[in-house]
Amino acid sequence: MFGRLGIFTRQLSTRRGIQGGFVGRGLEEFFENGQRLPAKRATTGRSWMASELRQKSWEDLQKLWYVVLKERNLLASQRDECRRLGVSAAFFENRGRIVKCKMTMARIKTVLNERRLAWEKAQAAAEPKKGRKTK
């Protein structure tokens, strides 16, 4: 069953080998630096602003969406691992990173919706009005 899914995961993967082939990494994609829990807090940047995202192409926004989604999955895996191991929340708190991921994803959706609305408006303006005769 999972053999058939390999074709699709090869197409969706952002990891490419030297020869351009697929490099499978498995579950280690869900953990930072191959560790179940990081030893220290990672420094992170800020979330993307909508004005920055408006300058990106469709392909760039799609790639960024999957990068941020992967980060959210990684953080969710770490949160669940903390719960499973009984580690206190004071030791490991990634709420700030999770919020940044959610904000970035919401802003990507906003930018894509703005583009969709602009496209629909342009399509409506290009169509001749009903009842109006064109020469």
N, C-alpha and C positions, 0 to 999 in steps of 0.2 A: 504494500500500500504506500509506504513512504518513499519507495523508489521512484514512483511516478511524480511525487512532489519535488524531487530533486531538480527536475527540469525547470520548474517555476522558481525555486530558490536561487538557482544559478542566474536567472534573468534579473531577479530583484536585488541581488547582493551588490554591495558597494566595494567589496573586497575582491581585488583582481591580482593575480600573480604576475610574474615578470612576462610570461608569454601571453598574457591576456586571459588566461583560463581562470576558472573559479577556484578559490581557496576556501574550503570549508573550515569553520572554526568551532562549531558546536556550541555547547552551553557556556563556554568561557566568554562569549560575547556579552553575557549578562553580569560579568564581574569585572571590576576595575583592577588592572594589573594582575589578573589571575588570582586575586585574593577574594575570599568570601566577604570579608569586611576589611576596609582600609585601615592601616595603622594610624594614620593622621588625616585630618580634614584637608580636602583638596581645595585650593583656591580657584574660584570660578569668576567669570566675568559677569556682565549684565545681560539681561534679555535683549532681544532685538527690538528696535523701535520700528513702528509702522512706516515712518518716513524712509528708513533704510531698506525695508522690505519692498517698498513701491518701486525701487530702482532695480530690483532683481528680475531676472527672466523667469518664465514659467518653469524651466528645467531647474534653475537654481532654487526656486521656492520648493519644488518637489523634493530635491535632494536634502534641503535644509529640514523639511518636514520629517523625513525619515531619520535624519541624524538626531533630531530632538526627540522623536519617538523612541529611538534606541536608548537615548539617555534616560528618558522616563522609565523604560523597562528595566534598565540597569539599577536605577534608584529604587524602584519597586522591589526588585530582587534583593537588594541590600536591606531594605526595610523588613521584608519577610524573613530574611535570614537572621536579623537581630531579634525578631519576635520568637523565632524558632529556638535560638540559642539562649534566650532569656537575658540578652544584653539590655542594660537600662537605656532609656531614650536620651538621657543626659550625655552618654558616651557617644552616641551616634545620632546626630540630628541633621537631616538633609532637607528640611522643609524649605529652606531658601532656594535650593537648586530645583526642587520640584515646582515651586511657584514660578521660577524663571522659565522653566520648560513650558508650563501651562500658559503663561503670558505670551511667550513666543508663538506657541501653536494657535492661540486665539488671534493674535495679530496677523499671522499668515492667513487664517480663514477670513479675516476682515479685508485684507488686501485682495484676496482672490474674489471675494464677493463684490468689492468695489469694481474690479475689472469686469466681472460678469454683468453688473448693472450698466456700466459704460458701454459694453458691447451690445447689450439689448437695446439701449437707447440709440446707439448708432444704427442698428438694424431697423428700428422703428422709423427713424428719420429717413433712411434710404428707401423704404417702401413707399410707393405712391398711396395717398390717402384714398379711402373708399368714397365713391361718389364724385370724385374729382376727375375730370377728363384730362388726359395727357396728350400732348400734341406730337 
